[in-house]
Amino acid sequence: MRKISPEVAKHMDNLSNEAGVISALAIDQRGSLKRMLAEAANKPADETTIVDFKEAVSSELTPYASAILTDPESSN
C-alpha cells in the first residue's frame, strides 16, 4: 500500500464526505454542453449562457457534493 504525507491526507480529507468518499460535482466542459444548450434554446450558446447554466447547476448541487470541478468558463 502506498503511503501519503500528512499534508496530502489533510487535502484528501477536505475533499471527502463523512464516509471518506469524494463525491465531486463536475459539469461537462467540452463542446457537448455547448451543443446541448444551443439545441435546447434553438440558438447558439455563448459564454454567458454556459456560465449562467454552470452557476445554476452548481448552486443547486454543491450542497450534495464534497468537491466541485471548475474550468476556465466558470466565473469562480
Distance bins in CASP14 RR format, pairs under 12 A and 6 or more apart:
PFRMAT RR
TARGET T0000
AUTHOR 0000-0000-0000
RMODE 2
METHOD distances of the structure
MODEL  1
2 8 0 0 0 0 0 1 0 0 0 0 0
2 9 0 0 0 0 0 1 0 0 0 0 0
3 9 0 0 0 0 1 0 0 0 0 0 0
4 10 0 0 0 0 1 0 0 0 0 0 0
4 11 0 0 0 0 1 0 0 0 0 0 0
4 12 1 0 0 1 0 0 0 0 0 0 0
4 13 0 0 0 0 0 1 0 0 0 0 0
5 11 0 0 0 0 1 0 0 0 0 0 0
5 12 0 0 0 0 0 1 0 0 0 0 0
6 12 0 0 0 0 0 1 0 0 0 0 0
6 13 0 0 0 0 0 1 0 0 0 0 0
7 13 0 0 0 0 0 1 0 0 0 0 0
7 14 0 0 0 0 0 1 0 0 0 0 0
8 14 0 0 0 0 0 1 0 0 0 0 0
8 15 0 0 0 0 0 1 0 0 0 0 0
9 15 0 0 0 0 0 1 0 0 0 0 0
9 16 0 0 0 0 0 1 0 0 0 0 0
9 20 0 0 0 0 0 1 0 0 0 0 0
10 16 0 0 0 0 0 1 0 0 0 0 0
11 22 0 0 0 0 0 1 0 0 0 0 0
11 67 0 0 0 0 0 1 0 0 0 0 0
12 20 0 0 0 0 1 0 0 0 0 0 0
12 21 0 0 0 0 0 1 0 0 0 0 0
12 22 1 0 0 1 0 0 0 0 0 0 0
12 66 0 0 0 0 0 1 0 0 0 0 0
12 67 0 0 0 0 0 1 0 0 0 0 0
13 19 0 0 0 0 0 1 0 0 0 0 0
13 20 1 0 0 1 0 0 0 0 0 0 0
13 21 0 0 0 0 0 1 0 0 0 0 0
13 22 0 0 0 0 0 1 0 0 0 0 0
13 66 0 0 0 0 0 1 0 0 0 0 0
13 67 0 0 0 0 0 1 0 0 0 0 0
14 20 0 0 0 0 0 1 0 0 0 0 0
14 22 0 0 0 0 1 0 0 0 0 0 0
14 66 0 0 0 0 1 0 0 0 0 0 0
14 67 0 0 0 0 1 0 0 0 0 0 0
15 21 0 0 0 0 1 0 0 0 0 0 0
15 22 1 0 1 0 0 0 0 0 0 0 0
15 23 0 0 0 0 1 0 0 0 0 0 0
15 24 1 0 0 1 0 0 0 0 0 0 0
15 25 0 0 0 0 0 1 0 0 0 0 0
15 65 0 0 0 0 1 0 0 0 0 0 0
15 66 1 0 1 0 0 0 0 0 0 0 0
15 67 1 0 1 0 0 0 0 0 0 0 0
15 68 0 0 0 0 1 0 0 0 0 0 0
15 69 0 0 0 0 0 1 0 0 0 0 0
16 22 1 0 1 0 0 0 0 0 0 0 0
16 23 0 0 0 0 1 0 0 0 0 0 0
16 24 0 0 0 0 1 0 0 0 0 0 0
16 65 0 0 0 0 0 1 0 0 0 0 0
16 66 1 0 1 0 0 0 0 0 0 0 0
16 67 0 0 0 0 1 0 0 0 0 0 0
17 23 1 0 1 0 0 0 0 0 0 0 0
17 24 0 0 0 0 0 1 0 0 0 0 0
17 63 0 0 0 0 0 1 0 0 0 0 0
17 64 0 0 0 0 1 0 0 0 0 0 0
17 65 0 0 0 0 1 0 0 0 0 0 0
17 66 1 0 1 0 0 0 0 0 0 0 0
17 67 0 0 0 0 1 0 0 0 0 0 0
18 66 0 0 0 0 1 0 0 0 0 0 0
19 66 0 0 0 0 1 0 0 0 0 0 0
20 66 0 0 0 0 1 0 0 0 0 0 0
20 67 0 0 0 0 0 1 0 0 0 0 0
21 65 0 0 0 0 0 1 0 0 0 0 0
21 66 1 0 0 1 0 0 0 0 0 0 0
21 67 0 0 0 0 0 1 0 0 0 0 0
22 65 0 0 0 0 1 0 0 0 0 0 0
22 66 1 0 1 0 0 0 0 0 0 0 0
22 67 1 0 1 0 0 0 0 0 0 0 0
22 68 0 0 0 0 0 1 0 0 0 0 0
22 69 0 0 0 0 0 1 0 0 0 0 0
23 61 0 0 0 0 0 1 0 0 0 0 0
23 62 0 0 0 0 0 1 0 0 0 0 0
23 63 0 0 0 0 0 1 0 0 0 0 0
23 64 1 0 0 1 0 0 0 0 0 0 0
23 65 1 0 1 0 0 0 0 0 0 0 0
23 66 1 0 1 0 0 0 0 0 0 0 0
23 67 1 0 0 1 0 0 0 0 0 0 0
23 68 0 0 0 0 0 1 0 0 0 0 0
23 69 0 0 0 0 0 1 0 0 0 0 0
24 58 0 0 0 0 0 1 0 0 0 0 0
24 61 0 0 0 0 0 1 0 0 0 0 0
24 62 0 0 0 0 0 1 0 0 0 0 0
24 64 0 0 0 0 0 1 0 0 0 0 0
24 65 1 0 0 1 0 0 0 0 0 0 0
24 66 1 0 0 1 0 0 0 0 0 0 0
24 67 1 0 1 0 0 0 0 0 0 0 0
24 68 1 0 0 1 0 0 0 0 0 0 0
24 69 1 0 1 0 0 0 0 0 0 0 0
24 70 0 0 0 0 0 1 0 0 0 0 0
25 54 0 0 0 0 0 1 0 0 0 0 0
25 57 1 0 0 1 0 0 0 0 0 0 0
25 58 1 0 0 1 0 0 0 0 0 0 0
25 59 0 0 0 0 0 1 0 0 0 0 0
25 60 0 0 0 0 1 0 0 0 0 0 0
25 61 1 0 1 0 0 0 0 0 0 0 0
25 62 1 0 0 1 0 0 0 0 0 0 0
25 63 0 0 0 0 1 0 0 0 0 0 0
25 64 1 0 0 1 0 0 0 0 0 0 0
25 65 1 1 0 0 0 0 0 0 0 0 0
25 66 0 0 0 0 1 0 0 0 0 0 0
25 67 1 0 0 1 0 0 0 0 0 0 0
25 68 1 0 1 0 0 0 0 0 0 0 0
25 69 1 0 0 1 0 0 0 0 0 0 0
25 70 0 0 0 0 1 0 0 0 0 0 0
25 74 0 0 0 0 0 1 0 0 0 0 0
26 33 0 0 0 0 0 1 0 0 0 0 0
26 54 0 0 0 0 0 1 0 0 0 0 0
26 57 0 0 0 0 0 1 0 0 0 0 0
26 58 0 0 0 0 0 1 0 0 0 0 0
26 61 0 0 0 0 0 1 0 0 0 0 0
26 62 0 0 0 0 0 1 0 0 0 0 0
26 65 0 0 0 0 1 0 0 0 0 0 0
26 67 0 0 0 0 1 0 0 0 0 0 0
26 68 1 0 0 1 0 0 0 0 0 0 0
26 69 1 1 0 0 0 0 0 0 0 0 0
26 70 0 0 0 0 1 0 0 0 0 0 0
26 71 0 0 0 0 1 0 0 0 0 0 0
26 74 0 0 0 0 0 1 0 0 0 0 0
27 33 1 0 0 1 0 0 0 0 0 0 0
27 34 0 0 0 0 0 1 0 0 0 0 0
27 36 0 0 0 0 0 1 0 0 0 0 0
27 37 0 0 0 0 0 1 0 0 0 0 0
27 50 0 0 0 0 1 0 0 0 0 0 0
27 51 0 0 0 0 0 1 0 0 0 0 0
27 53 0 0 0 0 1 0 0 0 0 0 0
27 54 1 0 1 0 0 0 0 0 0 0 0
27 55 0 0 0 0 1 0 0 0 0 0 0
27 56 0 0 0 0 0 1 0 0 0 0 0
27 57 1 0 1 0 0 0 0 0 0 0 0
27 58 1 0 0 1 0 0 0 0 0 0 0
27 59 0 0 0 0 0 1 0 0 0 0 0
27 60 0 0 0 0 0 1 0 0 0 0 0
27 61 0 0 0 0 1 0 0 0 0 0 0
27 62 0 0 0 0 0 1 0 0 0 0 0
27 65 0 0 0 0 0 1 0 0 0 0 0
27 68 0 0 0 0 1 0 0 0 0 0 0
27 69 1 0 0 1 0 0 0 0 0 0 0
27 70 0 0 0 0 1 0 0 0 0 0 0
27 71 0 0 0 0 1 0 0 0 0 0 0
27 73 0 0 0 0 1 0 0 0 0 0 0
27 74 0 0 0 0 1 0 0 0 0 0 0
28 34 0 0 0 0 1 0 0 0 0 0 0
28 35 0 0 0 0 1 0 0 0 0 0 0
28 36 0 0 0 0 1 0 0 0 0 0 0
28 37 0 0 0 0 0 1 0 0 0 0 0
28 45 0 0 0 0 0 1 0 0 0 0 0
28 50 0 0 0 0 1 0 0 0 0 0 0
28 53 0 0 0 0 1 0 0 0 0 0 0
28 54 0 0 0 0 1 0 0 0 0 0 0
28 57 0 0 0 0 0 1 0 0 0 0 0
28 69 0 0 0 0 0 1 0 0 0 0 0
28 71 0 0 0 0 1 0 0 0 0 0 0
28 73 0 0 0 0 0 1 0 0 0 0 0
29 50 0 0 0 0 1 0 0 0 0 0 0
29 51 0 0 0 0 0 1 0 0 0 0 0
29 53 0 0 0 0 0 1 0 0 0 0 0
29 54 0 0 0 0 1 0 0 0 0 0 0
29 69 0 0 0 0 1 0 0 0 0 0 0
29 70 0 0 0 0 1 0 0 0 0 0 0
29 71 1 0 1 0 0 0 0 0 0 0 0
29 72 0 0 0 0 1 0 0 0 0 0 0
29 73 1 0 0 1 0 0 0 0 0 0 0
29 74 0 0 0 0 1 0 0 0 0 0 0
30 36 0 0 0 0 0 1 0 0 0 0 0
30 50 0 0 0 0 0 1 0 0 0 0 0
30 71 0 0 0 0 1 0 0 0 0 0 0
30 73 0 0 0 0 0 1 0 0 0 0 0
31 37 0 0 0 0 1 0 0 0 0 0 0
31 38 0 0 0 0 1 0 0 0 0 0 0
31 39 0 0 0 0 0 1 0 0 0 0 0
31 45 0 0 0 0 1 0 0 0 0 0 0
31 50 0 0 0 0 1 0 0 0 0 0 0
31 71 0 0 0 0 0 1 0 0 0 0 0
31 73 0 0 0 0 0 1 0 0 0 0 0
32 38 0 0 0 0 0 1 0 0 0 0 0
32 39 0 0 0 0 0 1 0 0 0 0 0
32 45 0 0 0 0 0 1 0 0 0 0 0
32 50 0 0 0 0 0 1 0 0 0 0 0
33 39 0 0 0 0 0 1 0 0 0 0 0
33 40 0 0 0 0 0 1 0 0 0 0 0
33 45 0 0 0 0 1 0 0 0 0 0 0
33 47 0 0 0 0 0 1 0 0 0 0 0
33 49 0 0 0 0 0 1 0 0 0 0 0
33 50 1 0 0 1 0 0 0 0 0 0 0
33 51 0 0 0 0 0 1 0 0 0 0 0
33 53 1 0 0 1 0 0 0 0 0 0 0
33 54 0 0 0 0 1 0 0 0 0 0 0
33 57 0 0 0 0 0 1 0 0 0 0 0
33 71 0 0 0 0 0 1 0 0 0 0 0
33 73 0 0 0 0 1 0 0 0 0 0 0
34 40 0 0 0 0 0 1 0 0 0 0 0
34 41 0 0 0 0 0 1 0 0 0 0 0
34 43 0 0 0 0 0 1 0 0 0 0 0
34 44 0 0 0 0 1 0 0 0 0 0 0
34 45 1 0 1 0 0 0 0 0 0 0 0
34 46 0 0 0 0 1 0 0 0 0 0 0
34 47 0 0 0 0 1 0 0 0 0 0 0
34 49 0 0 0 0 1 0 0 0 0 0 0
34 50 1 0 0 1 0 0 0 0 0 0 0
34 51 0 0 0 0 0 1 0 0 0 0 0
34 53 0 0 0 0 1 0 0 0 0 0 0
34 54 0 0 0 0 0 1 0 0 0 0 0
34 73 0 0 0 0 1 0 0 0 0 0 0
35 41 0 0 0 0 0 1 0 0 0 0 0
35 44 0 0 0 0 1 0 0 0 0 0 0
35 45 1 0 0 1 0 0 0 0 0 0 0
35 50 0 0 0 0 0 1 0 0 0 0 0
36 45 0 0 0 0 1 0 0 0 0 0 0
36 49 0 0 0 0 0 1 0 0 0 0 0
36 50 0 0 0 0 0 1 0 0 0 0 0
36 53 0 0 0 0 1 0 0 0 0 0 0
37 43 0 0 0 0 1 0 0 0 0 0 0
37 44 0 0 0 0 1 0 0 0 0 0 0
37 45 1 1 0 0 0 0 0 0 0 0 0
37 46 0 0 0 0 1 0 0 0 0 0 0
37 47 0 0 0 0 0 1 0 0 0 0 0
37 48 0 0 0 0 0 1 0 0 0 0 0
37 49 1 0 1 0 0 0 0 0 0 0 0
37 50 1 0 0 1 0 0 0 0 0 0 0
37 51 0 0 0 0 0 1 0 0 0 0 0
37 52 0 0 0 0 1 0 0 0 0 0 0
37 53 1 0 0 1 0 0 0 0 0 0 0
37 54 0 0 0 0 0 1 0 0 0 0 0
37 56 0 0 0 0 0 1 0 0 0 0 0
37 57 0 0 0 0 0 1 0 0 0 0 0
37 73 0 0 0 0 0 1 0 0 0 0 0
38 44 1 0 1 0 0 0 0 0 0 0 0
38 45 1 0 1 0 0 0 0 0 0 0 0
38 46 0 0 0 0 1 0 0 0 0 0 0
38 49 0 0 0 0 1 0 0 0 0 0 0
38 50 0 0 0 0 1 0 0 0 0 0 0
38 53 0 0 0 0 0 1 0 0 0 0 0
39 45 0 0 0 0 1 0 0 0 0 0 0
40 49 0 0 0 0 1 0 0 0 0 0 0
40 53 0 0 0 0 1 0 0 0 0 0 0
41 48 0 0 0 0 0 1 0 0 0 0 0
41 49 1 0 0 1 0 0 0 0 0 0 0
41 50 0 0 0 0 0 1 0 0 0 0 0
41 52 0 0 0 0 0 1 0 0 0 0 0
41 53 0 0 0 0 0 1 0 0 0 0 0
43 49 0 0 0 0 1 0 0 0 0 0 0
44 50 0 0 0 0 0 1 0 0 0 0 0
45 51 0 0 0 0 0 1 0 0 0 0 0
45 52 0 0 0 0 0 1 0 0 0 0 0
45 53 0 0 0 0 1 0 0 0 0 0 0
45 54 0 0 0 0 0 1 0 0 0 0 0
45 73 0 0 0 0 0 1 0 0 0 0 0
46 52 0 0 0 0 1 0 0 0 0 0 0
46 53 0 0 0 0 0 1 0 0 0 0 0
46 73 0 0 0 0 0 1 0 0 0 0 0
47 53 0 0 0 0 0 1 0 0 0 0 0
47 54 0 0 0 0 0 1 0 0 0 0 0
47 71 0 0 0 0 0 1 0 0 0 0 0
47 72 0 0 0 0 1 0 0 0 0 0 0
47 73 1 0 0 1 0 0 0 0 0 0 0
47 74 0 0 0 0 0 1 0 0 0 0 0
47 75 0 0 0 0 0 1 0 0 0 0 0
48 54 0 0 0 0 0 1 0 0 0 0 0
48 55 0 0 0 0 0 1 0 0 0 0 0
48 73 0 0 0 0 0 1 0 0 0 0 0
48 75 0 0 0 0 1 0 0 0 0 0 0
49 55 0 0 0 0 0 1 0 0 0 0 0
49 56 0 0 0 0 0 1 0 0 0 0 0
49 73 0 0 0 0 0 1 0 0 0 0 0
50 56 0 0 0 0 0 1 0 0 0 0 0
50 57 0 0 0 0 0 1 0 0 0 0 0
50 71 0 0 0 0 1 0 0 0 0 0 0
50 72 0 0 0 0 0 1 0 0 0 0 0
50 73 1 0 1 0 0 0 0 0 0 0 0
50 74 0 0 0 0 1 0 0 0 0 0 0
50 75 0 0 0 0 0 1 0 0 0 0 0
51 57 0 0 0 0 0 1 0 0 0 0 0
51 58 0 0 0 0 0 1 0 0 0 0 0
51 70 0 0 0 0 0 1 0 0 0 0 0
51 71 0 0 0 0 0 1 0 0 0 0 0
51 72 0 0 0 0 0 1 0 0 0 0 0
51 73 1 0 1 0 0 0 0 0 0 0 0
51 74 1 0 0 1 0 0 0 0 0 0 0
51 75 1 0 1 0 0 0 0 0 0 0 0
51 76 0 0 0 0 1 0 0 0 0 0 0
52 58 0 0 0 0 0 1 0 0 0 0 0
52 59 0 0 0 0 0 1 0 0 0 0 0
52 73 0 0 0 0 0 1 0 0 0 0 0
52 74 0 0 0 0 0 1 0 0 0 0 0
52 75 0 0 0 0 1 0 0 0 0 0 0
53 59 0 0 0 0 0 1 0 0 0 0 0
53 60 0 0 0 0 0 1 0 0 0 0 0
53 73 0 0 0 0 1 0 0 0 0 0 0
53 74 0 0 0 0 0 1 0 0 0 0 0
53 75 0 0 0 0 0 1 0 0 0 0 0
54 60 0 0 0 0 0 1 0 0 0 0 0
54 61 0 0 0 0 0 1 0 0 0 0 0
54 62 0 0 0 0 0 1 0 0 0 0 0
54 68 0 0 0 0 1 0 0 0 0 0 0
54 69 0 0 0 0 0 1 0 0 0 0 0
54 70 0 0 0 0 1 0 0 0 0 0 0
54 71 0 0 0 0 1 0 0 0 0 0 0
54 72 0 0 0 0 0 1 0 0 0 0 0
54 73 1 0 0 1 0 0 0 0 0 0 0
54 74 1 0 1 0 0 0 0 0 0 0 0
54 75 0 0 0 0 1 0 0 0 0 0 0
54 76 0 0 0 0 1 0 0 0 0 0 0
55 61 0 0 0 0 0 1 0 0 0 0 0
55 62 0 0 0 0 0 1 0 0 0 0 0
55 68 0 0 0 0 0 1 0 0 0 0 0
55 70 0 0 0 0 0 1 0 0 0 0 0
55 73 0 0 0 0 0 1 0 0 0 0 0
55 74 1 0 0 1 0 0 0 0 0 0 0
55 75 1 0 0 1 0 0 0 0 0 0 0
55 76 0 0 0 0 1 0 0 0 0 0 0
56 62 0 0 0 0 0 1 0 0 0 0 0
56 75 0 0 0 0 0 1 0 0 0 0 0
57 64 0 0 0 0 0 1 0 0 0 0 0
57 65 0 0 0 0 0 1 0 0 0 0 0
57 68 0 0 0 0 0 1 0 0 0 0 0
57 69 0 0 0 0 0 1 0 0 0 0 0
57 70 0 0 0 0 0 1 0 0 0 0 0
57 74 0 0 0 0 0 1 0 0 0 0 0
58 64 0 0 0 0 0 1 0 0 0 0 0
58 65 0 0 0 0 1 0 0 0 0 0 0
58 67 0 0 0 0 0 1 0 0 0 0 0
58 68 1 0 0 1 0 0 0 0 0 0 0
58 69 0 0 0 0 0 1 0 0 0 0 0
58 70 0 0 0 0 1 0 0 0 0 0 0
58 71 0 0 0 0 0 1 0 0 0 0 0
58 73 0 0 0 0 0 1 0 0 0 0 0
58 74 0 0 0 0 1 0 0 0 0 0 0
58 75 0 0 0 0 1 0 0 0 0 0 0
58 76 0 0 0 0 1 0 0 0 0 0 0
59 65 0 0 0 0 0 1 0 0 0 0 0
59 68 0 0 0 0 0 1 0 0 0 0 0
59 75 0 0 0 0 0 1 0 0 0 0 0
59 76 0 0 0 0 0 1 0 0 0 0 0
60 68 0 0 0 0 0 1 0 0 0 0 0
61 67 0 0 0 0 0 1 0 0 0 0 0
61 68 0 0 0 0 1 0 0 0 0 0 0
61 69 0 0 0 0 0 1 0 0 0 0 0
62 68 1 0 1 0 0 0 0 0 0 0 0
62 69 0 0 0 0 0 1 0 0 0 0 0
62 70 0 0 0 0 0 1 0 0 0 0 0
62 76 0 0 0 0 0 1 0 0 0 0 0
68 74 0 0 0 0 1 0 0 0 0 0 0
68 76 0 0 0 0 1 0 0 0 0 0 0
69 76 0 0 0 0 0 1 0 0 0 0 0
70 76 1 0 0 1 0 0 0 0 0 0 0
END
